């Protein structure tokens, strides 16, 4: 059974948002990574973390999300044992595939995204620890 791994939160600037997540919410910065069009930072720990997502290019998925919706919850990440199996089962659960196969994620994980096609628009990411 999947459990919450982290909540992805889109921000315009990790540096500008950091004080809120550290000082106001009391979540420690755990790690940061940079991908070709995305910077991520993980806060918190234990049973769930917050992942801040900052676009580095104007044509990235997160940049388009920010333009449409502004800062806020981008995705709910669920920890699974096998991302490939979760993606294979997703269409039968009424979810539309965004990723057809697992791909490398932050912190050495494998990930895969699906879209529940709900009005709330919160994407689901499957995360497999390696």
TORPA-725873 format. One record per residue: x negated, y, z negated of N, C-alpha, C in turn; residue number from 0; residue in three letters. Coordinates in steps of 0.02 Angstrom, whole numbers, always signed. Each point is the difference from the previous one (the first is absolute). Layout:
<atoms>
     n.u     n.v     n.w    ca.u    ca.v    ca.w     c.u     c.v     c.w    i   aa
       X       Y       Z       X       Y       Z       X       Y       Z  NUM  Ala
...
</atoms>
This chain:
<atoms>
     n.u     n.v     n.w    ca.u    ca.v    ca.w     c.u     c.v     c.w    i   aa
     -42     -59      +0     +42     +59      +0     -44     +62      +0    0  Unk
     +12     +46     +46     -41     +61      +2     +11     +44     -61    1  Unk
     -53     +35     -20      +3     +50     -53     -28     +65     +27    2  Unk
     +16     +55     -32     -24     +65     +23     -76      +4      -9    3  Unk
     -34     +17     +53     -73      +9      -1     -16     +74      -9    4  Unk
     +32     +43     +41     -10     +72      -7     +57     +37     +36    5  Unk
      +3     +64     -13     +46     +45     +35     -43     +48     +41    6  Unk
     +13      +1     +65     -36     +46     +44     +34     +68      +0    7  Unk
     -39     +53     -11     +27     +68      -7     -37     +45     +50    8  Unk
     +36     +27     +48     -30     +44     +50     -11     +70     -29    9  Unk
     -60     +26     +10     -17     +68     -22     -39     +36     +54   10  Unk
      +4     +65      -1     -40     +39     +48     -74      +2     -19   11  Unk
     -13      -2     -67     -68      +3     -25      -6     -40     -64   12  Unk
     -44     -50      +0     -13     -38     -61     -30     +46     -52   13  Unk
     -46     +43     +20     -33     +45     -47     +50     +45     -36   14  Unk
     +48     +28     +38     +50     +44     -30     +50     -38     -44   15  Unk
     +12     -63     +15     +48     -41     -37     -30     -35     -60   16  Unk
     -64      -5      -2     -34     -40     -50     +16     +21     -72   17  Unk
      +2     +65     -13     +14     +25     -68     +67     -26     -24   18  Unk
     +51      +1     +43     +66     -24     -20      -3     -73     -21   19  Unk
     -31     -42     +40      -1     -71     -15     -45     -17     -59   20  Unk
     -54     +37      -8     -45     -13     -57     +23     +33     -64   21  Unk
      +9     +66      +1     +16     +37     -61     +73      -7     -20   22  Unk
     +44     +13     +47     +72      -1     -17     +26     -71     -12   23  Unk
     -20     -47     +42     +26     -68      -6     -46     -47     -38   24  Unk
     -62     +22     -13     -46     -41     -39     -27     -61     +36   25  Unk
      -4      +3     +66     -25     -56     +39     -72     +13     +21   26  Unk
     -45     -45     -17     -70      +8     +17     -12     -17     +74   27  Unk
     -46     +37     +31     -22     -16     +68     -40     -65      -3   28  Unk
     +19     -49     +41     -34     -65      +1     -47      -6     +59   29  Unk
     +21     +24     +59     -43      -6     +59     +25     +45     +55   30  Unk
     -46     +15     +47     +17     +38     +60     -32     -34     +60   31  Unk
     +33      +4     +58     -26     -26     +62     +20     +46     +57   32  Unk
     -40      -1     +52     +15     +39     +60      +3     -47     +59   33  Unk
     +53      +4     +38     +10     -37     +62      -3     +51     +57   34  Unk
      +0     -22     +63      -7     +48     +55     +50     +58      -1   35  Unk
     +63     -12     -19     +48     +55      +0     +36      +9     -67   36  Unk
     -28     -30     -53     +34      +0     -64     -50      -3     -58   37  Unk
     +14     +40     -51     -37      -4     -64     +48     -25     -52   38  Unk
     -21     -48     -41     +43     -27     -52     -35      +4     -68   39  Unk
     +39      +7     -52     -25      +0     -68     +49     -38     -44   40  Unk
     -25     -47     -40     +42     -39     -45      -6     +27     -70   41  Unk
     +58      +7     -33      +5     +24     -69     +37     -52     -41   42  Unk
     -16      -2     -64     +35     -46     -46     -33     -67      +0   43  Unk
     +38     -51     -17     -26     -68      -5     +52     -44     -31   44  Unk
     -22     -55     -27     +47     -47     -30     +43     -33     +51   45  Unk
     +65      +1     -11     +46     -37     +43     +17     +37     +65   46  Unk
     -14     +65      +3     +14     +37     +62     -42     +64      +2   47  Unk
     -16     +21     +60     -39     +61     +10     +37     +48     +46   48  Unk
     -24     +61      +3     +24     +50     +48     -57      +9     +50   49  Unk
     +16      -4     +65     -48     +12     +53     +18     +65     +34   50  Unk
     -43     +51      -6     +11     +62     +36     -27      -8     +71   51  Unk
     +39     +22     +49     -17      -6     +71      -6     +70     +29   52  Unk
     -59     +18     +23     -12     +65     +30     -20      -9     +73   53  Unk
     +39     +27     +47     -19      -7     +70     -62     +42     +16   54  Unk
     -42     -27     +43     -60     +36     +22      +7     +25     +72   55  Unk
     +53     -22     +34     +14     +23     +68     +74     +18      +4   56  Unk
     +16     +45     +45     +70     +22      +8     +44     -52     +34   57  Unk
     -30     -50     +33     +40     -49     +36      +6     -67     -37   58  Unk
     -19      -2     -63      +6     -62     -39     +72     -10     -24   59  Unk
     +15     -63     -18     +66     -16     -26     +17     +41     -62   60  Unk
     -49      +8     -44     +13     +38     -62     +11     +74     +15   61  Unk
     -36     +28     +49     +11     +70     +19     +70      +9     +28   62  Unk
     +24     -47     +40     +68      +4     +26     +51      -6     -56   63  Unk
     -13     -44     -48     +44      -8     -58      +4     +66     -38   64  Unk
     -57     +32     -13      +0     +64     -37     +38     +54     +39   65  Unk
      -7      +1     +65     +35     +51     +41     +75     -10      -4   66  Unk
     +23     -63      -2     +72     -14      -3     +29      +6     -69   67  Unk
     -35     -24     -51     +29      -7     -66     -34     +39     -56   68  Unk
     -61     +23     +13     -38     +32     -53     -32     -51     -46   69  Unk
     -32     +24     -52     -36     -45     -45     +49     -43     -40   70  Unk
     -21     -62     -14     +41     -44     -40     -13     -73     +16   71  Unk
     +44     -42     -26      -8     -72      +7      +1     -20     +73   72  Unk
     -52     -35     +21      -8     -23     +69     +16     -74      +6   73  Unk
     -26     -41     -45     +13     -72      +3      -3     -33     -68   74  Unk
     +33     -57      -4      -2     -43     -58     -41     -61     +20   75  Unk
     -55     -11     -35     -44     -56     +16     +14     -59     -47   76  Unk
     +11     -58     +30     +13     -60     -38     -59     -48      +7   77  Unk
     -23     -26     -56     -54     -49      +1     +29     -68     +20   78  Unk
     -30     -31     +49     +21     -66     +23     -62     -45      +5   79  Unk
     +11     -65      +0     -55     -48      +6     -26      -4     +72   80  Unk
     +45     +11     +49     -17      -9     +70     +37     +52     +43   81  Unk
     -36     +51     +23     +31     +53     +39     +28     -28     +65   82  Unk
     -36     -44     +33     +24     -29     +64     +66     -35     -10   83  Unk
      +7     -38     -53     +64     -35     -14     +56     +50     -16   84  Unk
     -16     +52     -39     +50     +51     -16     +24     +36     +63   85  Unk
     -47     +15     +46     +19     +32     +63     +43     -47     +43   86  Unk
     -16     -63      +0     +38     -49     +39     +72      -7     -26   87  Unk
      +9      +7     -66     +66      -6     -31     +41     +64      +3   88  Unk
     -33     +57     +11     +33     +65      -4     +60      +8     +46   89  Unk
      -5     -18     +65     +59     +10     +43     +62     -38     -25   90  Unk
     -10     -59     -28     +56     -38     -28     +30     +32     -61   91  Unk
     -35     +46     -30     +24     +37     -59     +28     +68     +20   92  Unk
      +6     +12     +66     +28     +64     +23     -50     +57      +4   93  Unk
     -65     -16      +1     -51     +51      +3     -32      +1     +70   94  Unk
     -15     +59     +24     -31      +8     +66     -75      +4      -9   95  Unk
     -37     -39     +39     -73      +0      -5     -29     +65     +27   96  Unk
     -46     +28     -37     -43     +53     +25     -66     -31     +19   97  Unk
     -25     -44     -43     -61     -39     +14     +21     -72     +15   98  Unk
     -24     -27     +56     +16     -69     +17     -49     -49     -30   99  Unk
     -57     +25     -24     -51     -42     -32     -33     +40     -56  100  Unk
     -28     -35     -49     -35     +36     -54     -59     +41     +28  101  Unk
     -15     +55     -36     -57     +41     +20     -37     +21     -65  102  Unk
     -62     +21      +7     -38     +20     -60     +32     +61     -33  103  Unk
      +3      -2     -66     +27     +56     -39     -52     +27     -48  104  Unk
     +19     +47     -41     -44     +31     -49     -19     -52     -53  105  Unk
     -57     +12     -31     -24     -41     -56     -10     -73     +19  106  Unk
     -15     -14     +64     -15     -68     +22     +60     -45      +9  107  Unk
     +59     +28      +5     +61     -40      +6     +18     -13     +73  108  Unk
     +48     -44     +10     +34      -8     +64     +70     +30     -10  109  Unk
     +25     +35     +50     +66     +31      -6     +41     -10     +64  110  Unk
     +64      +9      -7     +46      +0     +56     +61     +41     -18  111  Unk
     +24     +42     +47     +56     +45     -13     +63     -25     +35  112  Unk
     +56     +11     -34     +66     -13     +29     +46     +60     -15  113  Unk
     +51      +7     +40     +48     +55      -7     +68     -30     -17  114  Unk
     +29     +17     -57     +65     -27     -18     +58     +31     +39  115  Unk
     -15     +53     +40     +52     +34     +39     +59     +19     -44  116  Unk
     -16     +30     -57     +51     +25     -46      +0     +76      +3  117  Unk
     +53     +30     -23      +3     +73      -1     -52     +31     -45  118  Unk
     -20     -36     -54     -51     +29     -44     -69      +2     +32  119  Unk
     -10     -40     +52     -61      +5     +40     -65     -20     -33  120  Unk
      +2     -34     -56     -62     -20     -34     -27     -63     +32  121  Unk
     -60      +5     +28     -32     -58     +31     -22     -49     -53  122  Unk
     -10     -63     +21     -24     -52     -45     -67     -24     +28  123  Unk
     -48      -5     -44     -66     -26     +19     -13     -63     -41  124  Unk
     -18     -54     +35     -21     -61     -35     -75      +5     -10  125  Unk
     -24     -18     -60     -71      +5     -17     -24     -68     -25  126  Unk
     -54     -24     +29     -32     -62     -21     -69     +16     -25  127  Unk
     -12     -15     -64     -67     +10     -29     -46     -54     +29  128  Unk
     -63     +19     +14     -48     -50     +25     -56      -9     -49  129  Unk
</atoms>
